[in-house]
Amino acid sequence: MPWGRQIFCGTVSGQALLASRLPPHSRIPLMLEAHEIEITRGDRSLFSNLSAALTPGMLLLVTGSNGSGKTSLLRALCGLLLPTAGQVRWHGENIRSLREEFWRHLVYIGHTNALKDELTAEENLGILCALSGVHTSTTQQRQALDHFGLAGRERLPAKALSQGQRRRTALARLSLCSSLPLWILDEPFAALDSAAVSHMQSVVGGHLAAGGMVVMTTHQDAAIAAPAMRELNLDQAGR
């Protein structure tokens, strides 16, 4: 599917409905919004007065140089970092007040893979899904790992896996968490070979086509088919 890119210096907006993700009686757009956010590191403001809105089917690609605040923004969007100013809103409500109500709609995969070294790939995947409120069978876990090229390694402890295999184990959660509409992914292509990158592009594209929403950072070309795609360049955001 062809897609276009539009670069914004601070504000991204759009409107859409995700009927399959909403209760039958609801007609409220499922939307994540950053409203006039400022994030500081020490005495330095990374960016300020930054606003962005994410609606169903949209990929928001966060770009910028090292140190521009990409990871900090993603952590703020999922409630792990409190902005110095401004709000992050879900359905118009501040996520600080929603807390678990917001988090149960979210999958966040950061730089670290959040794997327990002593547990197998299969066990780690099951725990990661359960923490997201998604309960899976052993068969489902093995299928997801297989799709990410980990067939035959399901029962190996995570400490025996290469960095790329550990990353794929963490990312396999996405195949089992398609019911959660919002994915926030920090450098998901890091340490992946070309086959794994291609599969990740397909997984993310499928989620977007089904009405999901994705925020991600990457240093690679994000050749992902998306109904709507916006780039937020933090080097050009407010200072």
C-alpha positions as CSV (number, residue, x, y, z in Angstrom):
1,M,0.0,0.0,0.0
2,P,1.5,3.4,-0.9
3,W,1.8,5.9,1.9
4,G,3.0,9.4,2.3
5,R,5.0,11.2,4.9
6,Q,4.4,14.6,6.4
7,I,6.8,16.3,8.7
8,F,5.7,18.5,11.6
9,C,7.7,20.7,13.9
10,G,5.4,20.3,16.9
11,T,1.8,19.4,16.2
12,V,0.3,16.4,14.5
13,S,-3.5,15.9,14.2
14,G,-6.1,13.8,12.5
15,Q,-9.6,12.3,13.1
16,A,-10.8,8.7,12.7
17,L,-13.0,6.1,14.5
18,L,-12.1,2.7,15.5
19,A,-15.5,1.0,15.9
20,S,-14.1,-2.5,16.5
21,R,-12.1,-1.2,19.5
22,L,-15.0,0.7,21.1
23,P,-18.1,-0.4,23.1
24,P,-21.2,-0.7,20.8
25,H,-22.7,2.4,22.4
26,S,-19.6,4.6,22.1
27,R,-18.8,7.0,19.3
28,I,-15.8,8.6,20.9
29,P,-12.7,8.6,18.8
30,L,-9.9,6.5,20.4
31,M,-7.1,9.0,20.5
32,L,-3.9,9.7,22.3
33,E,-3.0,13.4,22.6
34,A,0.1,15.2,23.8
35,H,-0.9,18.8,24.8
36,E,1.8,21.5,25.0
37,I,4.3,19.1,26.6
38,E,7.7,20.2,27.9
39,I,10.4,17.8,29.0
40,T,13.6,18.8,30.7
41,R,16.7,16.9,31.5
42,G,18.6,18.5,34.4
43,D,18.6,22.2,33.6
44,R,18.1,21.7,29.9
45,S,14.8,21.8,28.1
46,L,14.7,19.0,25.5
47,F,11.6,20.5,23.9
48,S,8.6,22.6,25.0
49,N,5.0,23.4,23.8
50,L,4.9,20.2,21.8
51,S,1.4,19.0,20.8
52,A,0.6,15.9,18.8
53,A,-2.6,13.8,18.3
54,L,-2.8,10.1,17.3
55,T,-5.9,8.6,15.9
56,P,-6.8,5.0,14.7
57,G,-4.8,3.7,11.8
58,M,-2.0,6.3,12.3
59,L,1.7,5.7,12.6
60,L,3.5,8.5,14.4
61,L,7.2,8.3,13.6
62,V,9.3,10.2,16.1
63,T,12.7,11.3,14.7
64,G,15.6,13.5,15.8
65,S,19.3,13.4,16.6
66,N,20.7,11.6,19.7
67,G,19.8,13.5,22.8
68,S,16.8,15.3,21.2
69,G,14.4,13.5,23.6
70,K,12.8,10.7,21.6
71,T,12.9,8.1,24.3
72,S,11.8,10.7,26.9
73,L,8.8,11.6,24.8
74,L,7.8,7.9,24.4
75,R,8.1,7.4,28.1
76,A,5.9,10.4,28.7
77,L,3.3,9.2,26.2
78,C,3.0,5.9,28.1
79,G,3.0,7.5,31.6
80,L,6.4,6.4,32.8
81,L,7.8,10.0,32.8
82,L,6.0,13.1,34.1
83,P,6.3,16.0,31.7
84,T,7.6,19.3,33.2
85,A,4.6,21.0,31.7
86,G,1.6,20.0,29.6
87,Q,-0.5,16.8,29.6
88,V,-0.8,13.5,27.8
89,R,-4.5,12.6,27.3
90,W,-6.4,9.5,26.4
91,H,-10.0,10.1,25.1
92,G,-9.5,13.6,26.4
93,E,-8.6,12.6,29.9
94,N,-5.2,13.1,31.6
95,I,-3.4,9.7,31.7
96,R,-2.1,10.6,35.2
97,S,-5.7,10.2,36.5
98,L,-6.6,7.2,34.3
99,R,-3.5,5.2,35.2
100,E,-4.5,1.5,34.8
101,E,-7.5,2.3,32.7
102,F,-5.1,3.8,30.2
103,W,-2.3,1.2,30.6
104,R,-4.6,-1.7,29.7
105,H,-4.9,-0.4,26.2
106,L,-1.2,-0.1,25.7
107,V,1.9,-2.1,24.7
108,Y,5.2,-0.4,25.4
109,I,8.5,-1.9,24.3
110,G,11.5,0.2,25.2
111,H,15.2,-0.1,24.5
112,T,15.6,-2.9,27.0
113,N,13.8,-6.1,26.3
114,A,12.5,-6.7,29.8
115,L,13.4,-10.4,29.7
116,K,14.4,-12.5,32.7
117,D,17.7,-14.3,32.0
118,E,16.8,-17.5,33.8
119,L,13.4,-17.9,32.1
120,T,12.9,-19.4,28.6
121,A,11.9,-17.4,25.6
122,E,8.5,-19.1,25.9
123,E,8.1,-18.3,29.6
124,N,9.2,-14.7,29.1
125,L,6.7,-14.2,26.3
126,G,3.9,-15.5,28.4
127,I,4.7,-13.2,31.3
128,L,5.1,-10.2,29.1
129,C,1.7,-10.8,27.6
130,A,0.1,-11.5,31.0
131,L,1.4,-8.1,32.3
132,S,-0.5,-6.5,29.4
133,G,-3.6,-8.4,30.4
134,V,-3.4,-10.8,27.5
135,H,-3.4,-14.5,28.6
136,T,-2.0,-16.9,26.0
137,S,-1.5,-20.6,25.6
138,T,1.8,-22.4,25.1
139,T,0.8,-23.1,21.5
140,Q,0.1,-19.4,20.8
141,Q,3.5,-18.4,22.4
142,R,5.4,-20.9,20.2
143,Q,3.6,-19.8,17.1
144,A,4.5,-16.2,17.8
145,L,8.1,-17.0,18.4
146,D,8.2,-19.2,15.3
147,H,6.9,-16.3,13.2
148,F,9.8,-14.2,14.5
149,G,12.3,-16.9,13.5
150,L,12.8,-18.4,16.9
151,A,11.6,-22.0,16.2
152,G,13.7,-24.5,18.2
153,R,14.7,-21.8,20.7
154,E,11.5,-21.5,22.6
155,R,12.8,-23.4,25.6
156,L,16.2,-21.8,25.7
157,P,16.9,-19.5,28.7
158,A,17.0,-15.9,27.6
159,K,20.6,-15.6,28.7
160,A,21.5,-18.2,26.0
161,L,20.0,-16.0,23.2
162,S,21.8,-13.5,21.1
163,Q,20.9,-9.9,21.3
164,G,18.9,-10.1,18.1
165,Q,17.0,-13.2,19.4
166,R,16.3,-11.5,22.7
167,R,14.9,-8.5,20.8
168,R,12.7,-10.8,18.7
169,T,11.4,-12.5,21.8
170,A,10.3,-9.2,23.2
171,L,8.7,-8.1,19.9
172,A,6.8,-11.4,19.5
173,R,4.5,-10.0,22.2
174,L,3.0,-7.8,19.5
175,S,1.7,-10.8,17.5
176,L,-0.3,-11.8,20.6
177,C,-1.4,-8.3,21.7
178,S,-3.2,-7.0,18.6
179,S,-6.3,-6.4,20.7
180,L,-4.5,-3.6,22.5
181,P,-4.9,-0.6,20.3
182,L,-1.9,1.5,21.2
183,W,1.7,0.4,20.6
184,I,4.6,2.5,21.7
185,L,7.9,1.2,20.4
186,D,11.4,2.5,21.0
187,E,13.8,1.5,18.2
188,P,12.0,-1.8,17.4
189,F,14.3,-2.6,14.5
190,A,17.4,-2.5,16.6
191,A,19.5,-5.7,16.5
192,L,17.2,-7.3,13.9
193,D,18.3,-8.9,10.7
194,S,16.6,-8.1,7.4
195,A,14.1,-11.0,7.7
196,A,13.0,-9.9,11.2
197,V,12.7,-6.3,10.1
198,S,10.5,-7.3,7.2
199,H,8.3,-9.3,9.6
200,M,8.1,-6.4,12.0
201,Q,7.0,-4.1,9.2
202,S,4.3,-6.5,8.3
203,V,3.1,-6.9,12.0
204,V,3.0,-3.1,12.5
205,G,1.3,-2.6,9.1
206,G,-1.3,-5.2,9.9
207,H,-2.0,-3.5,13.3
208,L,-2.5,-0.1,11.6
209,A,-4.7,-1.6,8.9
210,A,-7.0,-3.0,11.6
211,G,-7.3,0.5,13.2
212,G,-4.5,0.3,15.7
213,M,-2.2,3.1,16.5
214,V,1.6,3.1,16.7
215,V,4.2,5.5,18.0
216,M,7.8,4.5,17.2
217,T,11.3,5.8,16.9
218,T,13.8,4.3,14.5
219,H,17.1,5.2,12.8
220,Q,16.0,3.0,9.8
221,D,13.7,3.7,7.0
222,A,10.2,2.7,8.3
223,A,8.8,1.2,5.1
224,I,5.5,0.4,6.7
225,A,2.2,0.5,4.9
226,A,-0.1,2.7,7.0
227,P,-3.5,4.4,6.4
228,A,-2.0,7.5,7.8
229,M,1.6,8.4,8.7
230,R,3.1,11.5,10.4
231,E,6.7,12.3,11.3
232,L,7.4,14.3,14.4
233,N,11.0,15.7,14.2
234,L,12.1,16.7,17.6
235,D,15.1,18.6,16.2
236,Q,12.5,21.1,14.8
237,A,10.2,21.1,17.8
238,G,9.9,24.0,20.2
239,R,12.9,24.8,22.4
